[in-house]
């Protein structure tokens, strides 16, 4: 469930030693390995479908206590003290030096349910991260957290960690507890949880009997689709995806008012749902949500049981359900290839060409949303300082999120997602300012510096600013000129009030100097130079040379030359810059040192 803050401590405290004593009586054979075989992860079911421990991973059906819970008086009392309708409940164990992979709980079951954690065996170094916030849950405390955020748990010590974990839709008394709770960042002074001691009467437990409706009502489906759309990153391709969602919801409304929940309408519901999810997979590929999840996977997770035939398999559990959207982990991106250059150097043309190399994967375009969708990397959250990112910005959490996001969105030239270790090709103009950042995340990364006649680049940058189609920061605080276009370079504030020619010259020079500084700091064998003029003159030779550098093969011909790149404003020509010579020529003397340095680097 999405919460207003990442973590809330409930005003309850339990005797962790008494809980641990009951755990010690449980036979080791009762613990079940993680269904995906993740090392060090196991669970012991306490409340399951029909009370059957063998269905400990199931989410659909009446929830009842397992025999082991019925013989555990203090666990019964702890769960009863929540005064909530209880869904699936388990003990969750991490062995020493194990972790719960970074993921989002995007399945329908968790949209309405909050997850309660009571640590039983733990250490002060166990770290629970949700979004950008990390806490340690102490033994005997009671916590809930925002499962809609990317979250991760690490047990970095030799001793095992065991939590009681209960899923619940709550109830009036439970939400009163939440309202009395302490957000993780709030001070502890003056806040004292109520101690629930072992022994005494056990409150009666309330259990789920209904988990979802099939077919899903029009009103619930409409709200769920809108929730996902509201969580989406603002990306250029969101328009078609949102339009497709609108048509889907309207058609579902028609079906609902024709059939309601009658069985004879189920085939139509199921066909409509399957068709929508298939089309969304094409239209929405690579779109992301603000929490880092893939939009298509999240929509699948929250809607896939909206139309469920009576004989459908319903025991799809949490881990299997979340796998497509939520288990990207650190995922096997080997020797990624980054194209870097000042903006308008022809990088789109090079990217769209190399993307056809067998074995390479891309996200299909530029990764502004993938990168800046992580709150800590959003320029707006960094006081609009610039698009510059350094090695220290690549914290382990951010590195893991970014790898997961790239993996979730990647596909090859046949539009197939990666199945294991894969090669990534990435091109976003802002990455010219992020080489130390990506080098920290991907220490085996390769970088291709694309060199183009700077006069042509300056002319194209001027054209981009004037066209209005490359505006990246429309409301830059304190900026009084044309809405800021292209990448945001360090020192941009000093350009306020300058002519467009001076702004563009400073953008190019700052980017080029930082770019060359960063490339020169890398081992020479990890950097190659591509020349824009060579790419146009003999594309096959240039592409084969770059593929050889990157350890790739090339199996295509260019019978009719290269097509125009997607971001072309007007057809390229070597002398097109002369149309703006009156603006560009006076800029060149002040750029002379950088011009010579770039040309020398391109001759390497």
N, C-alpha and C positions, 0 to 999 in steps of 0.2 A: 504494500500500500504506500502511496505517496503521502509523506508527512510534511508538516511545515518546517521541521528541522531534521537533521540527519539522525540524531539519537535522542531518546527521552528515557530517563530513569523513572520508573514507577515507584510510588511511595510504599513499597513492600520490601521486606528483608527476610531471608530464610536462613535456616541452619544448614550451611553447606556440608558440614561434617556429618549430620544426620542423613542428608540425601546421599552422600558418598557411601555411608554405611549400608544403605539399601542397595545402592548400585553394586557394592561388593558381593552381595548375595546372588546376583544375576549370573547365570552360567555364560561362559564365553561363547558358547554355540548360539546364543540368542542374538549376538551382534551380526549384522548383515553388511557385507562389503558394499561400497559405492557401486551403483548399477553401471557406471561407465568405467569402473576399474581404477579410479583415481587413487594413487597410493596414499595410505595413511588415513583415509576417510571411511568411517563406518557408522552405522546407526542401529539403534535398538527401538523397535516400534512400541509405543504405549497406547496410542489411539489410532485405529486404522478403520478401513472399510469393513463393516460387520465384525470388528474386533479380531480380524484374522491377521496374525503377524506376517504371513506370507504376502499380504497385500500392503505392506508398509510404505510402498512408494506410490500407491494409488490415490487419486484425488476425487474420484466420482463414486458416490454411494453413501449410505448412512454410516456415520462415524460412531464407533463404539470402543470401549476399553478392551485392551488385550488381557489375557490371563495374568501376565506379569504385573500390569498396573493394578489389577484388582487385588493383588497380594501385597501391594506397597502402600501402606497407610499414609506415610508422609508425602509421597508424591501425589496421592489423591487429595490431601489437604492443600498442598501448594497449588494444584490446578484449580481446586474449588475456590481458593481465595481470590482468583482472578474474576470470579462472578461473570463469566463470559460463556458464550456458546462456543464449544471447542470443536475444532476441526482436527486435522491430522496432527499428531503429537509424537515426538521422538526424543530419545537421547542421541546426541550427535557427538561423535568422538573424533578427535584429531590426534594421531600418534605424534611422538616427538619429531620436530622438524618437518611437519606436514603443513599443508595450507588448503584453503578453499579458494579455488580459482576466481579471478575477477569476473563478475557476471552481473546481469540485471535480471530480476524475477519478473519477466514480462508476460507470464502465463495469466490467463483469465482468473485463475484461482486466487492469485495474490493481488488482483486489482481491488478487491473488497476486503481482504484479510490482512491483518497486522500480525507480525511475527514476534512472539515474546521469547526472550532469552533469559534463562536463569543459570549462571555459571555454577558448576558444582566442583569440578577440579580444574584449576587454572594456575597461571603464573602472572606476575606483573608485567612480563615482557610480551604476553600474547597481545597481538595488535588486531583490532577490528576496524576496518576502514570503510567508510561510505562516502562517496564523492571525494571531496578534498579533506575530510575530517577523519581523524584516527583517535580511538579511545582504547582503554583497557577496561573490560567489565570484570569487576572483582567478584570473588566467590560469594554467593548468597545474595547478590544484588539482582534486580529485576529490570530488564531493559526492553524497549522496542526500538526499531530503527526503520528508516525509509528504504524499503526493498526496491523502490523504483530507481534508486541511485546505483551506479556501479559500486559493488562492494566486494570485499576481499578479507580473508582472515589468515593470519600467519602465526603458527606456533613455532617459535625459533629456539625452543629449549628441548631437552631430552625427555621431559615428562609429558604424559598425555594430557589433553584438554577435553573435558566433557561438559556439555551444556544440555539442560532441558530446553527444548525448543517446541513451542506450541503455536499453532496457527489459529486465528480466531477472527470472526466478524465483530466480536465484542458484545456489547449490550449496554444498557443505561448505566449500570454500576461500574462496568469496566471503563467506559469513557469518562466517568467521574474520576476514576483513578488516573487516567491519562491527563485530565485537566489539572490534577494536583501534582503531576509529575515535574521533574526537573530537566529542562533541556541540558544537553551535555556541557554547554559553554556557561551555564548559569552557576553562580557560586553555591557551595554546599552549606555555608554558614546559615544556621537557623532552619535548616530543612532536615527533618528526621523521618526516615521511612518507618512504617509500622512493622514490628517484628511478628512473624507468624511462627510460633513455636511448634515443635512436634507434639503429638499426643492430643487428646481431647476429641471433640466431635469433628467429623469430616463433613463439610458442606456438600450438598447434592451437586452433581455435575450435570451440565447441559451439553448436548451433543448435536452436531449438524445432522439433519436428515435430508436437506436439499442443498446441493452444491451449485447447480446451474439449471437453466431452463433451455430445453431444446424442442422446437425452434426458439431462439432468443426473441424476445418481444422487440417490436420496432423501436420503442422508446429507449430500451437499454442499449440496443445495437447502435442507434444514432448517437447516444452519449459517449459510448466507447470509441467509435470512429472519430468523433470530434475531439475526444481527449488525446488520441494519438496525434491528430493533425495539429492540435495546439502545442504539443510537445516537440514538433518538428523544427529542425534548424531552418532558417530562411535560406533557401537554395534555389537557384534558377529553375530547376526541374520540378519544384514543388507544385507549380500550377497544374500541369497535366495530372499529377498524382491526386491532388485535391479534387479536381474535376471528376476523375474516375470514382473517387470515394463518394462524391455527392450523388452520382448516378446510381451507384450500388445501394446507398441508403434509401433513395427514392423508390427503387425497385423492390427493396425489402418491405417498405411501407405498403406497397401495393399487395405483395404476397400476404402480409400480415392481416390486412383488412379483408382479404379474400378468404384466407384459410385459418387465421389465428393459429392455435396449436394443434389443429386437427392432423391426424396421421396422414390423410390423403394428400396433404400439401408438402410432405417432407421431401419428396424427390425434387420438387421445384426449388425448395429452399436450398437443399444440398447442392444442386447444379448451379444455382445462382452464386452461392458462396464459393464453390470451387472455381468457377469462371472468373470471379472477381480477384481471388487470391493469385490466380495464374497471370492475369493481366497486370496486376499490381507488381508482381515479381519482375516484369519487363519494364514497366513505366517508372517504378520507384527504385530500381537497382542503384545502390550506392547512397541513397538518401539516409540521413541520420537524424537522431533525436538529440535533444539537449543533454540527456543523460549518457550519451555515447552509444546507445543501442542502435541497431539497424532498423529503419522504419518498417521494411517489409517483414522482417522476422518478428518484430513487436506486434504488427497487425495480425500475423498468423497466430502468434501465441495467444492473443486476446480474443480472437474470433473463431478459431478452428473448430470449437465445439458448439458453435452457434446453431448448427443444424446437424444433429447426430441421429442417424437411423437407429432403430431399436436394437439391432443386432451389432452395432458398432463396438469396436474395442474401446473400453473406457478406462482401462487401468494405466494409461500413459501417465507416468509420474513426473514429479518435479524435474529431476535431473535430465531425463530423456526429453521432457517437454521443452526445457530451456536450452538445450544444446545448440540448435541452429542459431539462436540469437545471442546466447549468453555465455558460451564457453569458448570465446576466441583465444583467451589466455595469451601467452607470450609468443605465440604461434609462428615459429618456423619460417620467418622471412629471412632468406639467405641472400647475402650480397646484393641488396637492393641497388638500383641505378637511379641516381638523381641528376636530372638535367638542370643546370643552373646558369643564369645569365641575367644581365639587366633586362627589364621589361621591354617587349616589342623587338626582341632580337631574333624572332623566328622559332622560339622554343616550342610553340604549339605544332608547327610543321614537323619538327624533328620528333616530338613526342608521338604524334599521330602516325608517323612513319615507323618508328621503332616498335610501337605497340603491336605490329604485325609479326614480330619475331617469335618463332615458336618457343614456348616455355616462359615467355614474359607475361606477367599479369599487371593490370592497371585498375584504377577505380573508374576509368572511362573519361576522366576530365581532371580539373584542378581540385585540390583538396582543401580549399579554404574552410569549408564546414567541418571536415574531418579533424583538422588541426585546431582551429579556433573555436570549435564546439566544446573543447575542453576548457572549463571556466578559467583555469589558471593561465591559459594561453590566449584568451580573448583579449585583444588589444584594448577594448573598452574597460576591461578589468585591470589593466596595467597602466592606467592614466594616459592612454593614447601615446605612450612614449615613442614607440615605433614597432615595426614588425621584426626587429632584431631579437633572436633567441640564442642564448649561449649554452654551454655545456651544463652549467649549474641549473638551468631551467628544466633539464631532463631528469627530474626526480624518478626514482623507481616506479612510483605510482603512475606518473604521467607517461613514462616510457611504456608501461604495460598497457595503459589505456590506448595509446596511439597505435601500438602494434595490433591490438585487438580491433580497433576501428578499421585499419587498413585491411586486415584479413577479412573482416566481415563484408567489406565492399568490393574486394578484388575479384577479377575475372580475367580469363585469357582471351585470345583473339577469336575463339569460338564461343565466347560468352559463358564459359564453364568456370565455376568457382574452384579455388585451389583445394586439393584433397590432402595434401601433406606439405612438406617443405616446398617453398616456391620462391621465384624471383619476382621482385616488384619493380616496376618502372614508375617514377614519380616526377611530375613537373608542375610546379606552382611558382609563379614569378617571385613571390615573397620568400621562397626558400633560398634565394640568393643571399639573404641576410640570416640564414639559419643553419649554415653548415656546421658550426661547432655543436649545435643542438642535435642534429641528426647523426653526427659522427659519434656522439656519446651513446645514442640509442642503438645505432647500427655500426659498430666498430669495424665491420667488414664491408661497409658501403662503398660504392664506386661513384665518382662524380664526373659528369661530362660538362665541361665549360663550353658554351656555344658563343663563338665570336662572330660578330657582324660589324661591318663598317659603321663606326659610331655616328657618322653623319646620317646614315639611313635610320639608325636606331633613334636618334634625336628627332628626326622628322616624324617617325612613326609615333613616338611618344607625344609630340605636339598634337598630332592628328587624333590620338586616343583621348587626350584631355578635351579637345574641342568637340569631339563627337558625342560626349556625354554617356557613352556606352561602357566606360571603364571606371565609373565612380565607386570607390571602395569605402569612403567615409564622407557621407553627405552632410553630416552635422558635426564636423570636427570642432571641438571646443576652442573658441578664440580665432578660428580661421575665417578670414573675410573675403577670400578670392573665390574663384570657381570651385565647386565642390571637389574635394581631393580625389584624384584618380591614381590608379596603379598602386604600387607598394608604398608604405609609409616609412620613410627613411629617418634615421636619427638626425636631429637638428632641424626638423621640418618647421618648427615654430619660428626659427630665424628667417624663414622665407616669406613670412606673412607680409603682404603688400608688394612683393617682388613681381616682376613681369613673368608671364608664362614661360618665356624662353629661359630666364634665370632659374625658375623653379625646376624645369625639366633638366637643365644642365646640372643642377645640384643633385637631383635625384639620380641621374646617370653616374655622376662622378662618385658620390657617396657609396652607391651600390657597388660600383666596379672596384673601388679601393678596398672595401671590406671583403668583397668576394675574392679578390686576388690574395689578400692577406690570409684568408682562411684556407684557400686552396694550397698556397705555398707552405702552410704548416702541416699538410698531409704528406704521407709517403708518396713519392712521385708515381709509383705503379698503381695508385688508386685514382689517378686523375688523368683524363684524356681531354683533348681539345677537338671540338667539331667546328667547322667553318661553314657559315651560312652560304657563302658563294659556292663552295665545293658541293654542298648539298643540292644546289640548283643546277650546277653545271654537270656533275656526274653523280647522281644520287646513289646509284648502285655501288660504286666504289667507296663512297663516303660511308654508307650504311654498313657495308661489309667490314670496313676498317673498324668502325665503332663496335660492331658485334664481336669482332675478334678480341678487341680490348676487354669487353665485358664477359667473354667466355660464352657467347651465344652463337647460334647459327642463323643463317638467312636463306630463305628458300623461295623468294619471289623476284619478279622482274618489274621494271618500270617502263612499260611499253609506251605510255603516253605522258611521261614525266610525272611530277608530283601534283596532286590536286591542291587547291587553296586550303589553308588551314581554317579551322572553325572561327578563329578570332580575327580573321582578316577584315580590315575596314575598307580598303581599296586595293586593287590589284598591284602586286609588287613590281618594281622596275628599278634597276641599279641607279638610275639618275633621278628617281622620283623626288629625292631629297632636295633637288635644286629648286623645286617649286617653293621651298621655304628657305632658300639660301640666304635671303636677306636677314632672316632671324638667326640662322644657325652659324653663319660665317663669323659674326662678332663674338660668338661664344667659344670658338675653338682655341684662341690663344690662351685663355685662362685654364683650359682643359688639357694643354699640351703634355704635361708630365704624365697624366693619367692615360692619355691617348697612346703615348709611346710605351708605357708599361703594359697596357692591354695588348698592343700589337706584338710586343716582344714575347709575352706569355703565349700568345696564339701561335708563335713560331716554334714552340717547344717540340 
